[in-house]
Structure formats: structure tokens, C-alpha cells
Amino acid sequence: MSLTVTPATGMPQRLPAAGTTPRSLVVGLDLSLTSTGIAGNGWTANVRTKTRGDARLRILQIAIADYIKQADLVVMEGPSYGHAHLAGHEDLAGLRVLVRQYCYRHHIPYAVMPPSSLKVYATGNGRASKDGVRAAITDRYGYLTEGAARYDEADAYAAMAAGYDWLGQPLKSVPESHRRALDGCAWPEFLTGGAL
């Protein structure tokens, strides 16, 4: 079994408990079987594993749960249907369902943000490149993602920032041409999660 969890420099060792910070705790996720990006306000992390099958899903679920268990809102990038032919698409869909069900069982509201909406929110362009999203995150929020998971972490940061904006607590001013992306997301009806 192989697992690498890499918190970014400056990330708190312990995440703040929900409701004890001036803002809500929003966590963004860019789910991947090989390099999941995770972001909160001012920090990013990633979970990388080389395992396969059910063991990989379990490792990812446990690691991701550690980051989202205190969240007031989780915003995850949704599937890219244009890449549905890729190997592992069933496991990736399974990972998304596992994360959604974790949120539901633990009463954590979650949203799903289509990849094109994430790109529009970050850059104003639904066809922006990974470099474009990363540069936009650095320019707007002053946060530079680095290393092998830099694009995954930048996507997660964009999802997290969109979540704060949707809550009415934007991290920075975002042009209306970018904010229109919020309309294309599946936001929770209530800011309380499901039932056991």
C-alpha cells in the first residue's frame, strides 16, 4: 500500500473546527484516482496513491474524509463527460459517489461544479487550459500551487473560492462574467447535510 499526502507550506496542522472561524469552512476537491487536489482558504494539499481497485478507493476516501470532516460546505469538481472513455472512469465515478455519501452521512452540504463552470469562475473562459486556471488562482488570490499536483490543487482552489462566493463570503471580488459560472453548479438546497 502506498499513500502520499502532501500539505502545502503554511497549511495548518489541524484544520479549524466548523463555526469557530470568521468565515464558514469551505473545502474544494478535484477528485482523481491518482492525484486528488484539496483546498481551503489559504492552503492546498493533495492525495496521491499508486494502488488500484477497491484498496485505492478506500485509501482515497479515508484521506479525503480527514480534510472535509469539519467542513461547512464541500465543493467538488464534477465529471468531465468528454473524457468518459478513459480507463478507470467507473472507479472515478465510484470515488465521487463515496465522497458524496460521506458528506450526506455526516451532514456536510456539498456542491458539484462542472469542469467548464470551474474554468469560467477562475478565468472567464470555459475552455481555459490547466495553466490558465493555475495562473488565474495565483493572480486573483495570491496563492501559487506548485509540484506534481499543482493543477489539481489549483482546480480545488477555484472550487473552494466559488463555494465561498456562493455563500456570500467571497474571498476576492470576481467579475460578473466569471460569477455567471455559479449558475451552472449543483448547489445544496439547504446548508445542512443528509440523515444517517
C-alpha positions in Angstrom: 0.0 0.0 0.0 1.3 3.4 -1.0 -0.1 6.7 0.0 1.4 10.2 -0.2 -0.4 13.2 1.4 1.4 16.4 0.8 0.1 19.5 2.6 1.2 22.8 1.2 3.5 25.1 3.1 1.6 27.1 5.6 -1.4 24.8 5.9 -2.4 24.4 9.5 -1.6 21.1 11.0 -5.1 21.0 12.4 -8.0 22.4 10.4 -10.2 24.8 12.3 -13.5 23.4 13.6 -16.6 24.4 11.7 -18.1 27.6 13.2 -15.0 28.7 15.1 -13.6 30.8 12.2 -14.8 34.2 11.0 -15.8 32.5 7.7 -17.5 29.2 7.1 -15.1 26.4 6.3 -15.3 25.5 2.6 -13.2 22.8 1.1 -12.7 22.4 -2.6 -12.0 19.0 -4.2 -10.6 18.0 -7.6 -11.2 14.3 -7.3 -8.8 12.0 -9.1 -7.7 8.3 -8.8 -4.0 9.3 -8.9 -3.8 12.9 -7.6 -6.7 14.4 -5.8 -6.4 18.2 -5.2 -7.8 19.6 -2.0 -8.1 23.3 -1.0 -9.2 25.6 1.8 -8.8 29.3 2.3 -5.0 29.9 2.1 -3.9 26.2 1.8 -3.8 23.3 -0.6 -3.0 19.6 -0.3 -3.1 16.5 -2.5 -3.6 12.8 -2.0 -1.6 10.6 -4.4 -1.7 6.8 -4.4 -0.4 4.1 -6.8 -2.7 1.4 -5.5 -5.5 0.0 -7.6 -9.1 -1.1 -7.3 -11.1 -1.1 -4.1 -8.0 -0.6 -1.9 -7.3 2.7 -3.8 -10.8 3.9 -3.3 -10.7 3.1 0.4 -7.3 4.9 0.8 -8.7 8.0 -1.0 -11.9 8.0 0.9 -10.2 7.9 4.3 -7.6 10.6 3.3 -10.3 12.9 1.8 -12.5 12.5 4.8 -9.8 13.8 7.0 -9.9 17.1 5.1 -13.6 17.5 4.8 -14.9 16.2 8.1 -15.1 19.7 9.7 -16.4 21.5 6.5 -19.5 23.6 6.4 -19.5 23.1 2.6 -17.6 20.9 0.2 -17.4 21.9 -3.5 -16.1 19.2 -5.8 -15.3 19.4 -9.5 -17.8 17.2 -11.4 -17.1 14.7 -14.1 -15.7 15.6 -17.5 -18.0 13.7 -19.8 -15.7 14.4 -22.8 -13.2 12.1 -21.1 -15.6 9.3 -20.2 -13.8 6.8 -22.4 -10.7 6.9 -20.2 -9.7 3.9 -18.3 -10.8 4.0 -14.7 -13.9 6.1 -15.3 -16.0 3.6 -13.3 -13.7 3.9 -10.3 -13.6 7.7 -10.6 -17.4 7.8 -10.6 -17.3 5.5 -7.6 -14.9 7.9 -5.8 -17.3 10.8 -6.4 -20.2 8.7 -5.0 -18.2 7.7 -2.0 -17.3 11.3 -1.2 -20.9 12.5 -1.7 -22.2 9.7 0.5 -19.6 10.6 3.2 -20.9 14.1 3.1 -24.5 13.0 3.2 -24.0 10.6 6.2 -22.0 13.3 8.1 -24.5 16.1 7.4 -22.0 18.1 5.3 -23.6 20.1 2.5 -21.9 19.6 -0.9 -22.0 21.0 -4.3 -20.9 19.7 -7.7 -19.2 22.2 -10.1 -18.9 21.1 -13.8 -15.3 21.5 -15.2 -16.4 24.2 -17.6 -18.1 26.2 -14.8 -14.9 25.9 -12.7 -12.9 27.3 -15.6 -15.3 30.1 -16.2 -15.3 31.0 -12.5 -11.5 31.0 -12.4 -10.7 32.6 -15.8 -13.9 33.7 -17.5 -13.3 31.1 -20.2 -14.9 27.7 -20.1 -12.2 26.2 -22.3 -9.2 27.6 -20.3 -6.1 25.5 -20.0 -4.8 24.0 -16.8 -2.0 26.6 -16.8 -4.7 29.3 -17.3 -6.6 28.2 -14.2 -3.4 28.0 -12.2 -2.3 31.4 -13.3 -5.7 32.9 -12.5 -5.7 31.5 -9.0 -2.2 33.0 -8.4 -3.3 36.4 -9.9 -6.6 36.7 -8.0 -5.9 35.1 -4.7 -2.1 35.4 -4.4 -1.8 31.6 -3.9 0.7 29.7 -6.1 0.2 25.9 -6.4 3.4 24.0 -7.0 4.7 20.5 -7.5 3.3 17.5 -9.3 -0.3 18.2 -8.2 -0.3 21.9 -9.0 -3.1 21.8 -11.5 -5.3 19.5 -9.3 -4.7 21.9 -6.3 -5.5 25.0 -8.5 -8.8 23.4 -9.6 -9.6 22.6 -6.0 -8.8 26.2 -5.0 -11.2 27.5 -7.7 -14.0 25.2 -6.5 -13.4 26.3 -2.9 -13.4 30.0 -3.8 -16.6 29.5 -5.8 -18.2 28.0 -2.7 -17.3 31.0 -0.6 -18.8 33.2 -3.2 -22.0 31.2 -3.4 -22.3 31.5 0.4 -22.0 35.3 0.1 -18.5 35.3 1.6 -16.3 35.9 -1.5 -12.5 35.6 -0.9 -11.9 38.3 -3.5 -14.0 40.4 -5.9 -14.8 38.3 -9.0 -16.1 39.9 -12.3 -19.8 39.1 -13.1 -18.5 37.4 -16.3 -16.8 34.9 -14.1 -19.6 34.7 -11.4 -22.1 33.5 -14.0 -20.4 30.1 -13.6 -22.2 29.8 -10.2 -25.5 29.3 -12.0 -24.2 26.1 -13.7 -23.4 24.3 -10.4 -25.5 21.9 -8.4 -25.6 23.7 -5.0 -27.2 22.1 -1.9 -30.8 23.1 -1.2 -30.1 23.5 2.5 -26.9 24.2 4.4 -27.4 21.1 6.4 -26.5 17.6 5.2 -28.5 14.4 4.9 -29.5 11.9 7.5 -28.0 8.7 8.7 
